[in-house]
Amino acid sequence: MVLVLSRLRIAKATVVLAVALGLVTLPAAASAGGCFYAPTSSIAKALGLANAYAYLDTPPDTTSITPSVFSLCRVVAWSGGKPTTAQQKREKEANGSLAAVVIKTEDDNPSATPEQVAEWPHTYEEQTSKFLHAGALLYTLYHGKAFTPPGFGGRASAFTATRGPYRGAIGIWYNGTTYAYVTIGITTSRVKRAPAALDAIAAIAVPNFGF
């Protein structure tokens, strides 16, 4: 039984690792734009890189009859010429001139039904608890650390992990009164930059999201 639980915990941490430390994938048809809560120029600056594109931006939608309002943004950033081949991508990953960022937010929905309003606090507690648990497993299994960034009106926890040349940093900012949270994940091979970049991006995205 202990062995089974250990494997399950490792599997959960591996899922987080795939997000935080997965190889950066530059989409073939990236389009200029920005995340709803953070401009791409600010994200590039936080990473110490010259260019950034939001290749997936799902803004919050308060018109849907759902328990919560969700947003998701995926950004790729780089310096120098845009890598167009697998070899160029590997070279930029190796020298730290390519990075990826994921920003997710979720909070209660003003359009929700009374039943959904009652449901969301329980879902919020479950989701934030799972993230914190997986983050703790992540830094324990993959030679990282835990740290507490500024909360910007809520609570915050962050974790780093290392796999080969890659450094990942993930963080969650959350408020148990408003039942809202923001998660940010960064992948880069600049080992020392990931935590500082996470703090810099959070300093823009979290206040813009607001608790």
C-alpha positions, 0 to 999 in steps of 0.5 A, a space after each residue: 500500500 505504501 508503495 502504491 501511494 508513493 507511486 501515485 504521489 510521484 505521478 502527481 509530481 510528474 504532472 506538475 513537472 511536465 508543466 514546469 519543466 517541459 521542453 519549450 515548444 515554439 508554435 509554428 503560427 505564434 501571433 502577437 498579443 498579450 495575456 489578459 492580466 500581463 502584457 507580453 512585453 512585461 513578461 519578456 522583460 521579467 525573463 530577461 529576453 527580447 521577444 514574447 508571444 501569447 500563443 494561447 490566450 483564453 480570457 475570463 468569460 463571466 457570461 457562461 453559467 458556470 461555478 467559476 470564471 477561468 482564464 489561461 494564457 501560454 507565452 513563449 519568449 526568446 532573444 535573437 532570431 526566432 528559432 524555426 528549426 529543432 536545432 535552433 530551438 535546442 540551442 536557444 534552450 541550452 543558452 537560456 535565450 528561450 523560455 515559456 510561461 503559463 498563467 492561469 486564474 480562476 475565481 467565482 462567477 457572478 453569473 453562477 446559479 445559487 447551487 453553483 455559488 455554493 459549490 465553488 468554495 469547495 472546488 476552490 479548496 480542493 484545487 488550491 490544496 492539490 496544487 500546494 501538495 503537488 508543488 511540495 512533492 515537486 521540489 522534494 523529488 527534483 532538487 528544488 526549494 520552496 519559498 514565499 513570494 509577496 502575496 499581493 492581498 492574498 497568500 502565496 507559495 512557490 516552488 522550484 525544481 531542476 531537471 537537467 539544464 532546465 529550471 522550473 518555477 511555479 507559484 500560486 497566489 490565493 485568497 480564501 475569502 474571495 475564493 480566487 487564485 492565480 497560478 504561474 509557471 515558468 520554464 527556463 535554462 537560466 537557473 538563477 532567473 526563474 524565481 526572480 522572473 516568477 516574482 516579477 510576472 506575479 507583481 503584474 498579473 496578480 494585482 491586475 487579477 485582484 483579490 
